[in-house]
């Protein structure tokens, strides 16, 4: 273990290795930026198509419903083609799992529908969360979407192109449907899976992140923590990787510059890098070169 540690330490101070690593990270950053712009372009086109059907009489509720109709129409015919296949789409479809893969293939069934709809709705700047339904005692048996349209959360099920309507003709939320399933069950379309009875909901699998849940409840309260959908924070996959790698590259670049300055201009590797020392040895180096 000691030898491995010393080897890693030596490699970490090697300018040749650091330059290679900087190059790799920069190439990755450009790749993520290109992919992010491409995906943003796809969803901008979808947004423009939806907007072409939005009139002056449309409300916020009707806009998100039209977004759901568009999402369902785009994806429903692709599910039979790609759903049962074992095609390898490479890292983009597995490790990165970008939303454009869900849009293209619908391989994740209700999960794909929900992620694509959530991404579309975010282009309209509505807060959105992906709801994991509990059915038959199983969590995430079915995924749906909730969008906040200014005054209330509205439930959208893009898999079945379904939005529930309350007796006052407003759109219902998940809680509305859960509290009166006997009433809302009469609105489901043919082919609806009868197991999906809106038993319960979670927006984040807190069993995987118990420390985050405790922290959020302590800082923001139970209501905010229970309604937080962490998946939505990463729904623009390429942008997340772009920002993460940009941060790593920035820190690595500063470390590389520091090691280069110390090795190129300072007579001793243990001498602290201060403005005074840097000015002194840069001057000495310039005088020696001239």
Secondary structure as UniProt FT lines:
FT   HELIX           2..12
FT   HELIX           15..51
FT   TURN            52..53
FT   TURN            56..57
FT   HELIX           60..82
FT   TURN            83..84
FT   TURN            91..95
FT   HELIX           99..105
FT   TURN            107..109
FT   HELIX           110..123
FT   TURN            124..125
FT   STRAND          127..135
FT   TURN            136..137
FT   STRAND          138..148
FT   STRAND          153..157
FT   TURN            158..161
FT   TURN            167..168
FT   HELIX           174..179
FT   HELIX           181..184
FT   HELIX           185..187
FT   TURN            190..191
FT   TURN            194..195
FT   STRAND          200..202
FT   TURN            206..208
FT   HELIX           210..220
FT   HELIX           222..227
FT   HELIX           230..233
FT   HELIX           237..265
FT   TURN            269..270
FT   HELIX           275..289
//
